[in-house]
Amino acid sequence: MYFLLDILIISIYVLIIWYFKNKGFLKASETVVSLIVTFSLMPVFSSVFGDFIDNSSIGQGIHKKVELTVAGKDNAEEMIILPDVMQENLLKAENMK
């Protein structure tokens, strides 16, 4: 299983290097390495910074805004902003039920 993950990461790295070969190898390498380091360190620091953000005033404000948005809507379909054509198709599908 981990062997497949290694192959996936290496193949993504090779594809990005190939894509950015005209833009500069160092700039592309820096971007890829920073993404890999970020994703690998995210589980380690998420508990520390997650608690800090949840207890801060900004985190509390975000929680309140999300609660107001979710509590104000009865249907999840109303929360999603879709083009008119897709909304009409959803209504037709519900009426066909």
C-alpha positions in Angstrom: 0.0 0.0 0.0 2.7 2.5 1.0 4.7 1.5 -2.1 1.8 2.7 -4.3 1.7 6.0 -2.4 5.4 6.5 -3.0 4.9 5.8 -6.7 2.0 8.3 -6.8 4.0 11.0 -5.1 7.1 10.4 -7.3 4.9 10.4 -10.5 3.2 13.7 -9.5 6.6 15.2 -8.8 7.9 14.1 -12.3 4.8 15.4 -14.0 5.0 18.8 -12.3 8.7 19.0 -13.1 7.9 18.3 -16.8 5.1 20.8 -16.8 7.2 23.6 -15.3 10.4 22.9 -17.2 10.1 26.1 -19.1 9.1 28.1 -16.1 12.2 27.3 -14.1 13.2 24.0 -12.4 13.9 25.6 -9.0 10.6 27.4 -8.8 8.7 24.2 -9.6 10.7 22.1 -7.3 10.2 24.5 -4.4 6.4 24.5 -5.0 6.2 20.7 -5.1 8.4 20.2 -2.1 6.5 22.7 0.0 3.2 21.0 -0.9 4.6 17.6 0.1 6.0 19.0 3.4 2.7 20.7 4.1 0.6 17.6 3.6 3.0 15.5 5.6 3.1 17.9 8.6 -0.6 18.7 8.6 -1.6 15.8 10.8 1.1 16.6 13.3 0.1 20.2 13.8 -3.6 20.1 13.2 -4.5 19.2 16.8 -2.3 22.1 18.2 -3.5 24.8 15.8 -7.0 23.4 15.5 -7.6 24.0 19.2 -6.0 27.4 19.0 -8.2 28.5 16.1 -11.4 27.0 17.7 -10.7 29.0 20.9 -9.9 32.3 19.2 -12.4 35.0 18.4 -11.9 34.5 14.7 -12.7 30.8 15.0 -15.8 31.6 17.1 -17.0 34.1 14.5 -16.5 31.5 11.7 -18.5 29.0 13.7 -21.3 31.5 14.3 -21.5 32.4 10.6 -21.6 28.8 9.5 -24.3 28.0 12.1 -26.4 30.9 10.9 -26.0 29.9 7.3 -26.9 26.3 7.9 -29.7 27.0 10.4 -31.3 29.5 8.1 -31.7 26.9 5.3 -34.3 24.1 5.4 -32.9 22.3 2.4 -29.4 21.6 1.4 -30.4 22.2 -2.2 -31.2 25.8 -1.3 -27.6 26.3 0.1 -26.1 25.3 -3.3 -26.0 28.0 -5.9 -26.6 26.4 -9.2 -27.3 27.7 -12.7 -31.0 28.0 -13.5 -30.9 25.1 -16.0 -29.6 22.7 -13.3 -32.1 24.0 -10.8 -34.9 23.3 -13.2 -33.6 19.8 -13.9 -33.5 19.1 -10.1 -37.1 20.3 -9.8 -38.1 18.1 -12.7 -36.4 15.1 -11.1 -38.1 15.7 -7.8 -41.5 15.9 -9.5 -40.9 12.7 -11.3 -40.4 10.9 -8.0 
